[in-house]
Amino acid sequence: MKFDSIAIVGAGALGSYYGARLALAGANVRFLLRGDLAHVRSHGLTLREKDATRHLDHVAGFATAAEIGPVDLVIVTLKTTANASLPVLLPPLIGSRTAVITLQNGLGNEELIASIVGTERVLGGLCYIGVTREAPGELVGYHTPGRMTLGELNRPAGERVHAVAGLFSGVGVHTRVLDRLAEARWQKLIWNVPFNGLAVARGGLTTDRLLAEPVIAAEVRPLMDEVAAAARHFGYDVSESFIQSQIDVTPTMGAYAPSSLVDFLAGREVEVEAIWGEPLRRAQAAGLAMPRLAALYRELLTASQRS
């Protein structure tokens, strides 16, 4: 299976980075751009990575989805805080064979997209990468090209998701395809819920400072255990060794600022609902008590309103 045309919806750091890597490898990539449109059209995209600096001179940038038109693959990299725009952005991109993959954080994104374009089109991916946009058209990679876990919504992996995996592995991304995408989403929350959340709620702490404070560090494992208990209730595998690995790996990151902290410090809206609100609602609907997550969710709502 081949994707002759690709649209990037949400050409921030993540979308611009992956779109540029794909375009540099010869893919026909069309970028939906907003504020950076004129600059990127004139100057292209620059990727500054540890191994090399890469430049995409000619960027197919567009102001609207209607200008892009139907494509074979839509890659959604919007922040989930902008998901209300998807009913407008996605339909002009959909043709008879279009697949849509969301690389967004948290829970509920695949289901939302399915309500717009149909369940049969929807794929999902989890990204493990460090890349930031430091200026218009300027992307700096700290942990690139990263890793990606891919799957399909509510069905085992098929030919299409393996084709998407091949697309990304072709530009150096280590890809893994799973039959249970939802399980991987819950597993990623094991780290994201405590570390992204406490980094913001405790006053803007990088992970090294968070772990250096015994009182704050003591909050991490109980939050992980609550998320793990909910995941297991829904039939997903979260082993004790997996939880411990998420704790053990964090000191190796150094003074790492999780994505939610980066957004918070920049005055952007934090993805509170997708990462904390949606798992809490699903657990509570199933009759599960998650008092620590509920308290953290309330704190993050308050902090977000102040930012």
C-alpha positions in Angstrom: 0.0 0.0 0.0 1.3 3.4 -1.0 0.4 6.9 0.1 0.7 9.2 -2.8 -0.3 12.3 -0.9 -0.1 13.3 2.8 -1.6 16.2 4.7 -0.2 17.4 8.0 -3.0 18.9 10.2 -1.4 20.8 13.0 2.0 21.8 11.7 3.6 22.8 15.0 6.8 21.2 16.2 5.8 17.5 15.9 3.8 17.8 12.7 6.4 20.1 11.0 9.2 17.8 12.0 7.7 14.5 10.8 6.2 16.2 7.7 9.6 17.6 6.8 11.4 14.3 7.3 8.8 12.6 5.1 9.1 15.3 2.4 12.9 15.2 2.5 12.6 11.4 1.8 10.5 12.2 -1.3 6.9 12.0 0.0 4.3 14.5 -1.3 3.5 16.3 1.9 1.1 19.2 2.2 1.2 21.3 5.4 -1.8 23.0 6.9 -0.2 26.1 8.4 -1.4 29.1 10.3 0.8 31.8 11.8 4.1 30.6 10.1 2.6 30.2 6.6 4.3 33.2 4.9 7.6 32.5 6.6 7.7 28.8 5.8 6.6 29.4 2.2 9.5 31.8 1.8 12.2 30.2 3.9 11.3 26.5 4.2 11.8 24.4 7.3 15.0 23.8 9.2 15.6 20.7 11.4 18.5 21.0 13.8 19.3 17.6 15.2 22.2 16.0 16.9 23.4 14.1 13.9 22.8 16.8 11.2 21.0 20.0 10.2 18.4 19.3 7.5 16.6 21.9 5.4 13.4 21.5 3.4 13.6 24.4 0.9 10.2 24.0 -0.8 7.3 23.5 1.6 3.8 22.9 0.2 2.1 25.1 2.8 -1.6 25.9 2.7 -3.9 28.1 4.8 -7.0 26.0 4.6 -7.9 22.3 4.3 -10.0 23.1 1.2 -6.9 24.3 -0.6 -5.1 21.0 0.2 -8.0 18.9 -1.0 -8.4 15.1 -0.7 -5.2 13.1 0.2 -4.4 9.5 0.9 -3.2 10.0 4.4 -4.0 12.7 7.0 -1.7 13.0 9.9 -3.3 14.9 12.8 -0.7 16.5 15.1 -2.9 19.3 16.5 -2.8 19.9 20.3 -6.0 18.3 21.6 -7.0 21.7 22.9 -7.8 22.5 19.2 -9.9 19.4 18.5 -13.0 21.5 18.2 -11.7 22.6 14.8 -11.5 19.0 13.4 -15.1 18.9 12.1 -14.1 21.7 9.8 -10.6 20.7 9.0 -11.0 17.0 8.2 -13.8 16.7 5.7 -12.1 18.5 2.8 -9.1 16.2 3.1 -11.2 13.0 2.8 -11.3 11.0 -0.5 -12.5 7.5 -1.2 -9.3 5.8 0.2 -8.1 8.3 2.8 -6.8 7.1 6.1 -6.5 9.4 9.1 -4.0 8.9 11.9 -3.9 10.9 15.1 -0.5 11.3 16.9 -2.1 13.3 19.7 -1.8 12.8 23.5 -4.3 11.2 25.8 -7.6 9.4 25.3 -10.6 10.0 23.1 -8.9 11.4 20.0 -9.5 8.4 17.7 -13.2 8.2 18.8 -13.7 11.9 18.0 -12.1 11.6 14.6 -14.2 8.5 13.9 -17.3 10.5 14.5 -16.3 12.8 11.7 -14.7 10.5 9.1 -15.9 7.0 10.0 -14.3 4.4 12.2 -12.9 2.4 9.3 -10.5 5.2 8.4 -9.0 5.8 11.8 -5.5 4.9 13.0 -3.7 6.1 16.1 -0.1 6.5 17.1 1.9 7.4 20.2 5.1 9.4 19.8 8.2 9.2 22.0 10.3 12.1 20.7 11.8 15.4 21.9 11.4 18.3 19.4 10.6 21.9 19.9 9.8 24.9 17.6 12.2 27.6 18.6 11.3 30.1 15.9 9.1 30.2 12.7 10.3 27.3 10.6 13.0 26.4 13.1 12.8 23.0 14.7 15.3 21.6 17.3 15.4 17.9 17.9 16.7 16.6 21.2 15.5 13.0 21.0 14.8 12.5 17.3 13.6 10.8 15.1 12.2 9.0 18.1 9.9 6.0 18.5 6.3 5.5 17.5 3.7 2.9 18.5 0.9 2.5 15.9 -2.5 0.7 15.8 -6.0 0.9 14.5 -9.2 1.9 16.2 -11.1 -1.0 17.8 -9.5 -3.6 15.5 -6.3 -5.6 15.0 -3.6 -4.1 13.0 -4.0 -4.5 9.2 -2.1 -3.8 6.0 -2.8 -0.1 6.2 -1.2 0.6 9.6 1.8 -1.5 8.6 2.1 0.7 5.6 2.1 3.8 7.8 4.7 2.2 10.0 6.8 1.5 6.9 6.5 5.2 5.9 7.9 6.4 9.3 10.5 3.7 9.7 11.8 4.7 6.2 12.8 8.1 7.7 14.5 6.6 10.8 11.7 6.3 13.3 11.7 3.1 15.3 8.1 1.9 14.8 6.1 -0.8 16.6 2.6 -2.0 15.4 0.2 -3.3 18.0 -3.2 -5.0 17.8 -4.4 -3.2 20.9 -3.9 0.5 20.4 -6.0 1.4 23.5 -3.7 -0.6 25.7 -0.7 1.4 24.6 -2.6 4.7 25.2 -3.3 3.7 28.8 0.3 2.5 29.3 1.6 5.9 28.1 -0.6 7.6 30.7 1.4 5.8 33.4 4.2 8.4 32.9 2.2 11.3 31.5 -0.3 11.6 34.3 2.1 12.1 37.2 5.1 13.7 35.5 3.3 16.1 33.1 0.7 16.8 35.8 3.0 17.4 38.8 5.4 19.4 36.7 2.6 22.0 36.2 0.7 21.7 39.4 3.7 22.0 41.7 4.8 25.3 40.2 6.7 24.6 37.0 9.2 21.9 37.8 11.4 19.9 35.4 11.5 16.2 36.1 14.8 16.3 37.9 13.6 19.0 40.4 10.3 17.1 40.8 12.2 14.0 41.8 14.5 15.9 44.1 11.6 17.0 46.3 10.7 14.0 48.5 7.2 15.2 49.2 6.4 15.7 45.5 8.3 12.6 44.4 6.2 10.5 46.8 3.1 11.5 44.8 4.3 9.8 41.6 3.9 6.1 42.3 0.4 6.4 43.9 -0.8 8.3 40.8 0.7 5.6 38.5 -0.9 2.9 40.6 -4.4 4.5 40.2 -3.9 4.7 36.4 -2.7 1.2 36.2 -5.6 -0.1 38.2 -8.0 1.6 35.8 -6.2 0.2 32.8 -6.3 -3.4 34.3 -10.0 -3.0 35.0 -10.5 -2.3 31.2 -8.5 -5.5 30.4 -5.2 -3.9 29.5 -1.8 -5.2 30.6 0.2 -2.9 33.0 2.8 -5.0 34.8 4.6 -3.9 38.0 7.9 -4.1 36.1 6.5 -1.7 33.5 5.5 0.8 36.1 8.9 0.6 37.8 10.6 1.1 34.4 8.7 4.4 34.0 10.1 5.6 37.3 13.6 4.4 36.7 13.9 6.0 33.2 13.0 9.4 34.4 16.2 10.4 36.2 18.1 9.6 32.9 16.2 12.4 31.2 18.0 15.1 33.2 16.3 18.5 33.5 13.4 17.5 31.2 10.4 19.7 30.7 7.4 17.6 29.8 5.3 18.9 27.0 2.5 20.1 29.3 5.0 22.2 31.3 6.4 23.7 28.0 2.8 24.7 27.0 2.1 26.0 30.5 5.2 28.2 30.7 4.5 29.5 27.2 1.0 30.6 28.3 -0.6 28.0 26.0 -3.6 25.9 27.0 -2.6 22.6 28.6 -4.2 19.4 27.3 -6.0 18.8 30.6 -9.0 17.0 29.3 -7.3 14.5 27.0 -4.5 13.5 29.5 -6.3 13.8 32.9 -10.0 14.5 32.4 -10.9 11.7 29.9 -9.2 8.8 31.8 -10.8 10.0 35.0 -14.3 10.2 33.4 -13.9 6.7 31.9 -12.8 5.2 35.3 -15.6 6.9 37.2 -18.1 5.8 34.7 -16.9 2.2 35.4 -17.4 2.7 39.1 -13.7 3.1 39.9 -12.5 5.6 42.6 -9.4 7.6 41.5 -9.1 10.2 44.3 -5.5 11.2 43.5 -6.1 11.7 39.8 -9.3 13.6 40.6 -7.4 16.0 42.9 -4.7 16.5 40.3 -7.2 17.1 37.6 -8.9 19.8 39.7 -5.5 21.4 40.4 -4.6 21.5 36.7 -7.9 23.0 35.7 -7.2 25.8 38.2 -3.6 26.2 37.1 -4.6 26.3 33.4 -7.1 29.1 34.1 -4.4 31.2 35.6 -1.9 30.7 32.8 
